[in-house]
């Protein structure tokens, strides 16, 4: 805007709200020893709105670093979902417990979905217990994933460029290969052992696997002559690359978690509990979606796949200590997160961020019983 350019801009913003109302009833039944039943209903309403920035914030290349919000069509959307749950637990015999749960959801924009869980807990001996669970899950695309739209300045392939993120239903996204988002579906398996040798010690080890189909992610930055032509044909002159949310891949996460806990008295009216835990996790992409319009432009490139599989720490260790004495309660949590990958601020290959440690301390005093 030259000499007439302002130095302050209103870039607009995003507004999101969620309202919940639910009711859950549960009770145990004396007729069946160890039987427990619960049922619940929930209504959830979500609303999402993008507020446009002032004209100067998005004119031409827009305000430096973050051009203001200027969605091609106004974004002011909402949806509601109604869900119902049933949960039952039954102790068939001493040391043998079975669990079964189900959830039904009806979305105003994604139809109805059902998921369930079955579990078993068996203590064949006093010192050892075994547990296993299998479950399914459903997650509908969020309103943000469906309708978010903006242009930002980014380092892309080593160059500073404006990259447009377009809503899935935007004509630009559709012309570049976007299709309506589907709900993510997951299947999870877990099994473990709990050992209680006595003297306040408890050890547990659990293995798990989570398969997610139609996992939602941001597409690769699509660019080139064909992309530029589509952007220009739709009146976009302030972006050199484009991306959108897509059901890009199917992933599998495997891992294990172990905990060792000691709980016992340490003096008159004082008790100490110490827990050490460690978990390791690994995610792989099993299948990858192809771009139906531009096959030569993958929806997920090597960099995006790298972030999908290693964008979260691959291991985590924790140490928790809780001391209760008279009316006092002291708690300390020390957590060590492993390394992970993130986008390099200078472009090129993703960079590895070293692990970090957090410490949380709390103290409480009970004034009266």
Secondary structure, 3 states (H helix, E strand, C coil): CHHHCCCCCCCCEEEEEEEEEEEEEEEEECCCCCEEEEEEEEEEEEEEEEECCCHHHHCCCCCCCCCCCCCCCCEEEEEEEEEEEEEEEEEEECCEEEEEEEEEEEECCCEEEEEEEEEEEEEEECCEEEEEEEEEEEECCCHHHHHCCEEEEEEECCEEEEEEECCCCCHHHHHCCCCCCCCEEEEEEEEEEEEEEECCEEEEEEEEEEEEEEEEEECCCECCHHHHHHHHHCCCCCCCEEECEEEEEEEEEEEEEEEEEEEEEEECCEEEEEEEEEEEEEEEEEEECCCCCCCCCCCCCHHHHHHHHHCCCCEEEEEEEEEEECCEEEEEEEEEECCEEECCCCCCCCEEECCEEEEEEEEEECCCC
